[in-house]
Amino acid sequence: MAERNLQPIPSLGDYIDLLLADEANALISQAALARLRRQAFALPPVPRIAVECRLAAGADQVDLQLCLRRDVGDYPVLADYAGELARERPADAGAADLARFARRLADPGSALHRGIAEVFLEYDLPEGADLRQPPAVFLSLPADQDAARTVVAEALSLLRPAAAPRLAGAIERCFAACDGDAAVAHLGVMLSRPIDAVRINVKGLRPAEIASYLAVCAWPGDTAKAAALFDWAADTADRVTLALDVGEALLPRIGVECFNDMQPRANPAWRVRLGALCDAGLCAPDKAAAFLRMPATRGPSREHPWPADLMAESLLRPDDELTALARRLVHVKVTETAGAHREAKAYFGAGVITFTPGGRRGMQPWRPALAQPRPRRSLEGWAVPEPPVERALALALRFLLNAQLQSGLWRDFHVPTGVSDEWVSGFIGAQLAGAGDAAAGAAAREALERLRRRQRARGGWGYNGDHPCDADSTAWVLRLAAALGEADPQTIRPGAAFIRGHCRDDGALATYVDREGVVAITGLPKDASLAGWLFVHDCVTAAAAPFLPERSTDYLRGRQTEDGAWTGYWWTHPAYPTWMACEALRLRPAPGDAARLARAEARACDWIEAAAQALGAASAFDVACALRVLLVAGGAAHRGAMEAAGRWLIDRQDADGAWTPGARLRIPAWRRLEPEASGEMICLDRRAGFTTAAAYGALAALHCAGITL
């Protein structure tokens, strides 16, 4: 995505109504909106903002943030603005400090310029606010923590020269307490506030690490309550940042910032989180609704005309580039002071972007550095082995560990009703747990611990926490527990009982039996036919077979097709249900199974050969499942096909360790017993986690079988 600075115009105020648009009127009071507009006319003309809104009923204050970026040349603009502010306020030490800092930041040869990718200027706008006050300054820090320490020291020497020596000890404790993936990622200096304290934001902490981190930092609050708050945030967020106020010692105020990569239409976690805040009395329902309506992307219109300079700049772009206004939710923040008073805030960002229609990133706006995911630092410097299979496994594991959320779960598969975390995490965790690698096993166990706490009263799990429980998701969580050797009866027994409640007399298993839950999540009419979704499905029966009576395996024996495969209701390709069915037969062998497995092996060989010859739309997921069929069946005669599948997977692994998303989840029309192309939706694992885990599990099993490539 390209982005250019616009030609100077008088102020940000010329853009502010375009950036805020109509939806802001429902979230921001008219008085607060007037203050925000007045402040915008006092700021430099960079059309890239964030707006901070208090969510409690009657909380009127709205603060404005201006985002300045190194990569588009904003720092000289900041230097000019800060210099003018210092000249206007010669007695204001904060303005002078900001000007000195901005001059250094604008110097391309300075360490500050090289180390700081993004700066936010934040203006508190209570009633009667001084519009020319020095702002709070938030700085992104380098990922390398030694470099981050250097940037913090220099920035404080310029922005808080008198206080910097007194703050150094407590700040260093925040750095020193970071372990594993945790890192100090942002520094905030509140120039307009009289207190000598700064804000430190820490990324990458896991919920289980919060109490020990705060203890090492000598945080004076209730660590148990802080850990519970962080854990609540991590449960539905893609990432959580811990915000600390640091003076000569740490202050008792603490904050958690909750980020999600996708917007509310694609991820219901925003709605779930805001609903919980409404239930706790921290958010007014009308504000929550207005915030969820905020995301938009649009061009100029009669109702929202663009400034002449922006229109002219757009016309000068190449024919394949378009300019648009993008507004996105950034994060929700909950702060707590002394373990008692809590406050919730919501932040949305807006900016002018350029994009190429049909390009890979489409119309997505820039993501602020504060919302960027942080790679797991503990993986840096990993020695990648040379043997092909071991190398592929190491790279895939690194990708999967990087994709694991702070909650311990993974997310993938965007369907109209949301994104999966429970089902997806059960599958990915089971592949990691079965590989015999210590790091993979630790990640799988972390996922299981989170899933245990997600188990519903009926004993099951669902597509995600917002969906009704289903037999398939529950089966994969139990398979994860089994792969880890877990036998906790409080988890296993209720889960197995829940699955058996979906089983017919002939052993066939339905994915759902909770009609009301399906109707609620899909928004279908109460009298809608759900015959297809509430019917039995062979792919789910096969996956859940280890927790079902023996008659379920007998049922599967009778469902093998003439060509040796099993078909799936929820999957477009038969490789996955065939792998699951072969495992079920191996678990409870019976006369005739050798012939059934031989037919399945022959079919799997056909799939592998077709992939090798580039016949059809072969995917890494399907090839991995076909390889698992051969490994489960154990036919030594097909060693050549196993080697071919392994080489095919290794040759197609991406440089980041992933495989191209290829798990084609089918969502049939809910009323149809058999899928039909005219009424189904096909969804891919866009984050590549499901496909990569399948390939990782298959290659690990190949390696354990002693087959080298």
HELIX and SHEET records of a PDB file:
HELIX    1   1 GLY A   13  LEU A   20  1                                   8    
HELIX    2   2 ALA A   24  LEU A   27  1                                   4    
HELIX    3   3 GLN A   30  ALA A   40  1                                  11    
HELIX    4   4 TYR A   75  GLU A   88  1                                  14    
HELIX    5   5 ALA A   93  ALA A  106  1                                  14    
HELIX    6   6 ALA A  111  GLY A  115  1                                   5    
HELIX    7   7 GLN A  145  LEU A  159  1                                  15    
HELIX    8   8 ALA A  164  ALA A  176  1                                  13    
HELIX    9   9 PRO A  207  GLU A  209  5                                   3    
HELIX   10  10 ILE A  210  CYS A  217  1                                   8    
HELIX   11  11 THR A  223  THR A  236  1                                  14    
HELIX   12  12 ALA A  269  ASP A  279  1                                  11    
HELIX   13  13 PRO A  285  LEU A  292  1                                   8    
HELIX   14  14 ALA A  308  LEU A  315  1                                   8    
HELIX   15  15 ALA A  369  ALA A  371  5                                   3    
HELIX   16  16 ARG A  377  LEU A  379  5                                   3    
HELIX   17  17 PRO A  388  ALA A  403  1                                  16    
HELIX   18  18 GLU A  422  ALA A  433  1                                  12    
HELIX   19  19 ALA A  438  ARG A  454  1                                  17    
HELIX   20  20 ALA A  471  ALA A  483  1                                  13    
HELIX   21  21 PRO A  489  ARG A  500  1                                  12    
HELIX   22  22 ARG A  515  THR A  522  1                                   8    
HELIX   23  23 ASP A  538  ALA A  543  1                                   6    
HELIX   24  24 ALA A  545  PHE A  547  5                                   3    
HELIX   25  25 GLU A  550  ARG A  557  1                                   8    
HELIX   26  26 ALA A  575  LEU A  587  1                                  13    
HELIX   27  27 ASP A  593  ALA A  612  1                                  20    
HELIX   28  28 ALA A  620  ALA A  633  1                                  14    
HELIX   29  29 ALA A  636  HIS A  638  5                                   3    
HELIX   30  30 ARG A  639  ASP A  651  1                                  13    
HELIX   31  31 ALA A  677  GLY A  679  5                                   3    
HELIX   32  32 GLY A  689  CYS A  704  1                                  16    
SHEET    1   A11 ALA A 296  ARG A 298  0                                        
SHEET    2   A11 LEU A 322  THR A 337 -1                                        
SHEET    3   A11 LEU A 250  PHE A 259 -1                                        
SHEET    4   A11 ARG A 239  VAL A 246 -1                                        
SHEET    5   A11 VAL A 198  LYS A 203 -1                                        
SHEET    6   A11 ALA A 183  MET A 190 -1                                        
SHEET    7   A11 ALA A 136  SER A 140 -1                                        
SHEET    8   A11 GLU A 118  TYR A 123 -1                                        
SHEET    9   A11 VAL A  62  ARG A  69 -1                                        
SHEET   10   A11 ARG A  48  ARG A  54 -1                                        
SHEET   11   A11 HIS A 341  PHE A 355 -1                                        
SHEET    1   B 2 ASP A 412  VAL A 415  0                                        
SHEET    2   B 2 GLY A 418  SER A 420 -1                                        
SHEET    1   C 2 TRP A 461  GLY A 462  0                                        
SHEET    2   C 2 CYS A 469  ASP A 470 -1                                        
SHEET    1   D 2 LEU A 665  ILE A 667  0                                        
SHEET    2   D 2 MET A 681  CYS A 683 -1                                        
END                                                                             
